[in-house]
Amino acid sequence: MPDASAAPIVDPGLFRLDGRTALVVGSGSGIGEAIAVGLATFGARVTCADSRLDAATVTAEAINASAAATGADVPPAEALGLDLLEPEDPARVLAITGAPDVLVTTPSINVRKRIVDYTDDELDRVVDLNIKGLFRLCRTFGRAMAEAGGGSMIGFSSVRSQTTEPGQGAYAATKAATVMLFKTLAAELGPSGVRANVIAPGVVETPLTKPITDDPAWYQAYADKAILGRWAVPSELVGAAVFLASDASSYVTGTTLFVDGGWTAADGRYSPNV
Ligand SMILES: NC(=O)c1ccc[n+]([C@@H]2O[C@H](COP(=O)([O-])OP(=O)(O)OC[C@H]3O[C@@H](n4cnc5c(N)ncnc54)[C@H](O)[C@@H]3O)[C@@H](O)[C@H]2O)c1
C-alpha cells in the first residue's frame, strides 16, 4: 500500500492573493480593466492606474460595487492617474502606493503602417509608450520591489513578438523588446525575490483592436488564424495574470505565457485535406 501521508500537500489557496497589493497600470480599459477586477476577486488590494483617471476610477468603483453587492471579502480598490509618457509619474505614484507585491502594466499603442511609410513622429509615438514609458515604470517599481524583498512584475507582449505581417514593424519590434526587457528584469531582480514575466495575447476584443473588429473581413481572418477559431475576450486573460501574480507561479520567471488560442502553434491559415 502506498503511504498516503507521503503524498505532496497542495495548498488550495495557491492562486489566492489575500494580503497582497497590486498596481495595475492600464486598468481603465480592455485587458488591464479585466485583470484589475480579477486580481481583486482573488483577494488583492488593487490600485487602478491609467493616464485616464476617470476610466481607472470607473474600474475601481466597479470592483467596490461588485464586492458590496455580493458581500465578497474584497479589499477596497483605489484609482490613481499615471501617465507613462510623463517621466516623473512612476516615482510620483510609487510615493503614494509604496512597492506593490504585484505590478501589471498593459498600455501600448500600434500605428499600423508599412515601415517604408512610417514617419519619425509615428515611430516616436510607438516607442515612447511601448518601450520608454514601460522601461521607466519597470526601473522605478523594479528597484522598489527589490528593496521591499520581492514581488511579481507582469508585462504585456503579443504574438507579434514572434510572428508579423505587413504594417506591424514598429509595434512588433516593441513587443519583442518587451520580452527581452522582462527577461532582463528577471535576471537582475530574481536574486532579490522579484519575478518578472510577460503575457503574450493573440487577438482580444478591446478598444485597441476596434479598427479590426469594425472590419468584418479583417476580424474573421484573425479569428481563423487562431487554432480555436475565434478572438478572446479580456476576461480570458485573467487566469494567466492571477497565475503569474500568485504563489502558483513561484518558480516561474523570465518566461512568456502565450494566451493566443494557438495562434503561434500552427502556421498558415490553410488546413490540408488529409
Ligand atoms: N487587444 C489585443 O488584441 C492585444 C493583442 C496582443 C497584445 N495586446 C497587448 O495587451 C496590452 C493591453 O491591450 P488592450 O487591448 O487592453 O489595450 P487598451 O487600449 O484597451 O487599454 C490600454 C489602456 O492603457 C491606457 N493608456 C494609454 N496610454 C497610457 C499612458 N501613456 N499611460 C498610462 N496609461 C495609458 C489607456 O487609457 C487604456 O485604458 C497591450 O500591451 C497590447 O499590446 C493586446
Ligand as a Chemical Component Dictionary entry (heavy atoms), coordinates in Angstrom:
data_LIG
# 
_chem_comp.id                   LIG 
_chem_comp.type                 NON-POLYMER 
_chem_comp.pdbx_formal_charge   0 
_chem_comp.three_letter_code    LIG 
# 
loop_
_chem_comp_atom.comp_id 
_chem_comp_atom.atom_id 
_chem_comp_atom.alt_atom_id 
_chem_comp_atom.type_symbol 
_chem_comp_atom.charge 
_chem_comp_atom.model_Cartn_x 
_chem_comp_atom.model_Cartn_y 
_chem_comp_atom.model_Cartn_z 
_chem_comp_atom.pdbx_ordinal 
LIG N1  N1  N 0  -6.125 43.646 -27.644 1  
LIG C1  C1  C 0  -5.379 42.762 -28.314 2  
LIG O1  O1  O 0  -5.847 42.082 -29.259 3  
LIG C2  C2  C 0  -3.955 42.545 -27.943 4  
LIG C3  C3  C 0  -3.236 41.562 -28.622 5  
LIG C4  C4  C 0  -1.902 41.348 -28.300 6  
LIG C5  C5  C 0  -1.313 42.110 -27.316 7  
LIG N2  N2  N 1  -2.032 43.060 -26.657 8  
LIG C6  C6  C 0  -1.355 43.845 -25.648 9  
LIG O2  O2  O 0  -2.123 43.877 -24.473 10 
LIG C7  C7  C 0  -1.950 45.141 -23.812 11 
LIG C8  C8  C 0  -3.292 45.739 -23.462 12 
LIG O3  O3  O 0  -4.042 45.940 -24.628 13 
LIG P1  P1  P 0  -5.565 46.406 -24.588 14 
LIG O4  O4  O 0  -6.186 45.847 -25.806 15 
LIG O5  O5  O -1 -6.159 46.126 -23.248 16 
LIG O6  O6  O 0  -5.397 47.999 -24.761 17 
LIG P2  P2  P 0  -6.448 49.169 -24.477 18 
LIG O7  O7  O 0  -6.095 50.236 -25.461 19 
LIG O8  O8  O 0  -7.856 48.661 -24.441 20 
LIG O9  O9  O 0  -6.087 49.650 -22.993 21 
LIG C9  C9  C 0  -4.915 50.344 -22.747 22 
LIG C10 C10 C 0  -5.115 51.237 -21.532 23 
LIG O10 O10 O 0  -3.876 51.932 -21.341 24 
LIG C11 C11 C 0  -4.165 53.305 -21.077 25 
LIG N3  N3  N 0  -3.058 54.138 -21.512 26 
LIG C12 C12 C 0  -2.804 54.553 -22.775 27 
LIG N4  N4  N 0  -1.734 55.357 -22.772 28 
LIG C13 C13 C 0  -1.300 55.431 -21.496 29 
LIG C14 C14 C 0  -0.236 56.108 -20.859 30 
LIG N5  N5  N 0  0.591  56.939 -21.541 31 
LIG N6  N6  N 0  -0.055 55.953 -19.519 32 
LIG C15 C15 C 0  -0.907 55.173 -18.818 33 
LIG N7  N7  N 0  -1.959 54.543 -19.359 34 
LIG C16 C16 C 0  -2.139 54.660 -20.694 35 
LIG C17 C17 C 0  -5.431 53.599 -21.845 36 
LIG O11 O11 O 0  -6.112 54.730 -21.306 37 
LIG C18 C18 C 0  -6.210 52.295 -21.693 38 
LIG O12 O12 O 0  -7.031 52.329 -20.534 39 
LIG C19 C19 C 0  -1.090 45.985 -24.758 40 
LIG O13 O13 O 0  0.241  45.958 -24.304 41 
LIG C20 C20 C 0  -1.195 45.286 -26.091 42 
LIG O14 O14 O 0  -0.038 45.464 -26.882 43 
LIG C21 C21 C 0  -3.333 43.298 -26.958 44 
# 
loop_
_chem_comp_bond.comp_id 
_chem_comp_bond.atom_id_1 
_chem_comp_bond.atom_id_2 
_chem_comp_bond.value_order 
_chem_comp_bond.pdbx_ordinal 
LIG N1  C1  SING 1  
LIG C1  O1  DOUB 2  
LIG C1  C2  SING 3  
LIG C2  C3  SING 4  
LIG C2  C21 DOUB 5  
LIG C3  C4  DOUB 6  
LIG C4  C5  SING 7  
LIG C5  N2  DOUB 8  
LIG N2  C6  SING 9  
LIG N2  C21 SING 10 
LIG C6  O2  SING 11 
LIG C6  C20 SING 12 
LIG O2  C7  SING 13 
LIG C7  C8  SING 14 
LIG C7  C19 SING 15 
LIG C8  O3  SING 16 
LIG O3  P1  SING 17 
LIG P1  O4  DOUB 18 
LIG P1  O5  SING 19 
LIG P1  O6  SING 20 
LIG O6  P2  SING 21 
LIG P2  O7  DOUB 22 
LIG P2  O8  SING 23 
LIG P2  O9  SING 24 
LIG O9  C9  SING 25 
LIG C9  C10 SING 26 
LIG C10 O10 SING 27 
LIG C10 C18 SING 28 
LIG O10 C11 SING 29 
LIG C11 N3  SING 30 
LIG C11 C17 SING 31 
LIG N3  C12 SING 32 
LIG N3  C16 SING 33 
LIG C12 N4  DOUB 34 
LIG N4  C13 SING 35 
LIG C13 C14 SING 36 
LIG C13 C16 DOUB 37 
LIG C14 N5  SING 38 
LIG C14 N6  DOUB 39 
LIG N6  C15 SING 40 
LIG C15 N7  DOUB 41 
LIG N7  C16 SING 42 
LIG C17 O11 SING 43 
LIG C17 C18 SING 44 
LIG C18 O12 SING 45 
LIG C19 O13 SING 46 
LIG C19 C20 SING 47 
LIG C20 O14 SING 48 
# 
